[in-house]
Amino acid sequence: MAQAITFYENDNFRGRNFSQDGPIVDFQRFGFNDRASSVVIRRGAWDLCSDARFGGRCVTLRAG
């Protein structure tokens, strides 16, 4: 099954990227802290937050 979400370092789905299918508590371990600029959601709904451990401003995005 395809990964549920892919984050890209640059706008327009370019640059370094990583995919995940479960919660991400802190982008630091992926080298993406304050670097993700675009995202593709393939499955489900995801809460994306500006700070580690689901803090700060959060939005919910869905596949599609």
Phi and psi in degrees as a GROMACS rama.xvg file:
@    title "Ramachandran Plot"
@    xaxis  label "Phi"
@    yaxis  label "Psi"
@TYPE xy
-66.3576  151.854  ALA-2
-60.6771  152.672  GLN-3
-81.4423  -29.2478  ALA-4
-147.664  142.344  ILE-5
-130.256  128.468  THR-6
-102.549  141.352  PHE-7
-121.262  144.121  TYR-8
-69.8499  -32.9829  GLU-9
-114.482  164.901  ASN-10
-60.5642  161.515  ASP-11
59.583  32.7329  ASN-12
60.4591  44.691  PHE-13
-122.11  162.579  ARG-14
86.6159  -169.021  GLY-15
-55.6294  149.145  ARG-16
-149.893  163.09  ASN-17
-149.505  150.147  PHE-18
-116.021  153.782  SER-19
-149.823  155.438  GLN-20
-127.39  12.6806  ASP-21
-144.51  178.752  GLY-22
-57.3694  144.995  PRO-23
-121.034  108.328  ILE-24
-77.1208  -32.843  VAL-25
-153.453  123.637  ASP-26
-71.3677  -15.3045  PHE-27
-53.8461  -42.661  GLN-28
-67.3476  -16.5407  ARG-29
-98.7261  -0.899808  PHE-30
71.6469  23.693  GLY-31
-115.87  10.7402  PHE-32
-58.0273  120.781  ASN-33
59.9745  27.4082  ASP-34
-122.126  -20.845  ARG-35
-68.1942  123.785  ALA-36
-115.712  -18.9135  SER-37
-148.055  159.354  SER-38
-148.379  144.664  VAL-39
-119.708  124.56  VAL-40
-107.195  118.374  ILE-41
-97.2237  -23.8116  ARG-42
-151.237  133.644  ARG-43
81.5514  -169.296  GLY-44
-117.867  138.884  ALA-45
-126.678  135.827  TRP-46
-92.6498  117.236  ASP-47
-108.561  127.388  LEU-48
-121.915  151.729  CYS-49
-76.4053  -20.3283  SER-50
-121.95  159.306  ASP-51
-59.77  157.291  ALA-52
56.6425  37.4275  ARG-53
62.6526  34.3061  PHE-54
-100.472  175.803  GLY-55
75.217  -155.935  GLY-56
-78.0003  131.494  ARG-57
-123.962  145.794  CYS-58
-131.833  153.356  VAL-59
-106.831  125.676  THR-60
-118.281  148.055  LEU-61
-121.741  160.59  ARG-62
-59.5432  145.746  ALA-63
